[in-house]
Amino acid sequence: MPSIESHNWKRNVGYFLASQNFFLFGSSSVYFAILWYIALKTSSGTWIMLATMATTLPQILISLWAGIWSDQYSRKKLIIASSSLVTLLTVGTAIIYFFFSRDLWLLLLIAAIRSLGSGIQTPAGNALLPEITPKKELSRINGLNQFISSILLLISPILSGFILGRLGIMFVFVVDLITATTGIILMSRVQASQQDQQPHEQVTGLSGIRDGLQYTFSHRYLRNFMLFTLIAFILVAPSSQLSTLFVKRTFGSAVWRLTLNELLWTMGALLGSFYITMQKRLPHKIKLIAVGFVGSGISFAVMGLPEPFWVYLLFMFFSGICMPIIQATSNILIQENVAKEKMGRVFSILQIVSTGIYPIAMLVYGPLADQVSIRYILIVTGVLLILVGCIFQQRLTRLSGYLKDLN
């Protein structure tokens, strides 16, 4: 139970969720605007690849250090400091771009700066949440956070497209400045526990990274959890990163088809998040994550079969349901069982082995998609993901007795 008064925890968590999602909304709006602006200006696949890498690689590279900082310093202050610095650098670089040099590399620099900020804020935020939330409410709050995030990820590309088309990209950065400032103000209102106000365990540099890796991979339960999660998300990567290209090649490049492809996944994600939000407790977390993996695998495999477009969309919707269930339940599992002084580093590793693995996996899947039909990639990875989900449940259930060793 957090040290703050119990009657204040809902307001406290409300400030936290609002703050985190303001940051997310601003970052995703900037991401879509930069990606589309570069696509319109260059029509170059190489530039799109560079923009994608600028958005993802810095986040991966900073994650392990961010985990150390999250375990060593006040997580609340770390989020505020990183958000403030990222906002200042973003606005400064945007001013240089619009008034001094229209070099697209400056937009890539903005994307990289924001990626670094996300790499710091994500493990710090995930580690701070159990500090301010009663343990029995973690399931609902994580589900609510996923639900709000899914709504914002639905709205942000629409807003970015509108602003980009009507006002110009500079106004997207104005929106980002407003959302970031609001997020920082809200985060400053969060009453962190006494433990978070004080410096945590003193760890630095490579020794801290080594300590975090050793803690994670020396425990049989965590080691198996991370390795299976890594394999699973490598298999998820094609459906996540190649779905737009698959729709274009298979069903046609009509804008409404591409829009429905994104919309149906997001609607599924909203439903999956809502399910987690409605659960007071999640007693069978490993089983639920495994169901998410198997459900995703079935969806991917069916999406790869020859079928009408509406069938493809139906299973894209199902895959959307699975992803927030996997992510939120994984977060809850770590928040409830990992030692608080190690939690930041464990979350940074989880960030790398899940969404952070996408750009690395795409170094293989991208060229492969030009040689082999994406249909076959989806079928094979879907079947393998079903197998991984089944083994994941069997293995982690057998090792459940080791959970007590994590604290």
Sequence and secondary structure as in RCSB ss.txt:
>XXXX:A:sequence
MPSIESHNWKRNVGYFLASQNFFLFGSSSVYFAILWYIALKTSSGTWIMLATMATTLPQILISLWAGIWSDQYSR
KKLIIASSSLVTLLTVGTAIIYFFFSRDLWLLLLIAAIRSLGSGIQTPAGNALLPEITPKKELSRINGLNQFISS
ILLLISPILSGFILGRLGIMFVFVVDLITATTGIILMSRVQASQQDQQPHEQVTGLSGIRDGLQYTFSHRYLRNF
MLFTLIAFILVAPSSQLSTLFVKRTFGSAVWRLTLNELLWTMGALLGSFYITMQKRLPHKIKLIAVGFVGSGISF
AVMGLPEPFWVYLLFMFFSGICMPIIQATSNILIQENVAKEKMGRVFSILQIVSTGIYPIAMLVYGPLADQVSIR
YILIVTGVLLILVGCIFQQRLTRLSGYLKDLN
>XXXX:A:secstr
  SS GGGHHHHHHHHHHHHHHHHHHHHHHHHHHHHHHHHHH  HHHHHHHHHHHHHHHHHHHHHHHHHHHHS H
HHHHHHHHHHHHHHHHHHHHHHHHT   HHHHHHHHHHHHHHHHHHHHHHHHHHHHHS GGGHHHHHHHHHHHHH
HHHHHHHHHHHHHHHHT THHHHHHHHHHHHHHHHHHHT    HHHHS  S   HHHHHHHHHHHHHHSHHHHHH
HHHHHHHHHHHHHHHHHHHHHHHHHH   HHHHHHHHHHHHHHHHHHHHHHHT S  S HHHHHHHHHHHHHHHH
HHHTSS  HHHHHHHHHHHHHHHHHHHHHHHHHHHHHS GGGHHHHHHHHHHHTGGGHHHHHHHHHHHHHHS HH
HHHHHHHHHHHHHHHHHHHHHHHTGGGGGG  
